[in-house]
Amino acid sequence: MERELCGQILDEYLADYEHRNGPISEQEQESARRVLGEVFAEEGQWPAAS
């Protein structure tokens, strides 16, 4: 469930980014997914809200 929610959040972020700044490549999108996945893998949980 967390992975699905994380994917949805990233999709929304990327769509907003493209709306504001123009298209980003598939390679850049995959890089963003990989980085986000690594962050959550290191934490082992969702980061706390600040």
C-alpha positions in Angstrom: 0.0 0.0 0.0 2.8 2.5 0.9 4.5 1.8 -2.5 1.3 2.5 -4.4 0.7 5.7 -2.5 4.3 6.8 -3.0 3.9 6.1 -6.8 0.7 8.2 -6.9 2.4 11.1 -5.0 5.4 11.0 -7.4 3.1 10.9 -10.4 1.3 14.0 -9.1 4.5 15.8 -8.4 5.9 15.0 -11.8 2.7 16.2 -13.5 2.8 19.4 -11.6 6.5 19.9 -12.4 5.8 19.4 -16.1 2.9 21.8 -16.0 5.1 24.5 -14.5 8.4 23.8 -16.3 7.7 21.9 -19.4 8.2 18.2 -20.3 10.8 16.0 -18.6 12.2 13.0 -20.2 11.3 9.4 -19.4 14.9 9.0 -18.2 14.5 11.9 -15.7 11.2 10.4 -14.5 12.8 7.0 -13.9 15.6 8.7 -12.1 13.2 10.4 -9.8 11.4 7.1 -9.1 14.7 5.4 -8.3 15.8 8.1 -5.9 12.5 8.2 -4.1 12.6 4.4 -3.8 16.1 4.5 -2.4 15.1 7.1 0.2 12.2 5.0 1.5 14.3 1.8 1.4 16.9 3.5 3.6 14.3 4.9 6.1 12.3 1.7 6.2 9.3 3.9 6.7 7.6 7.1 5.6 9.4 10.2 6.8 7.8 12.1 9.6 5.9 15.2 8.7 7.7 18.4 9.9 
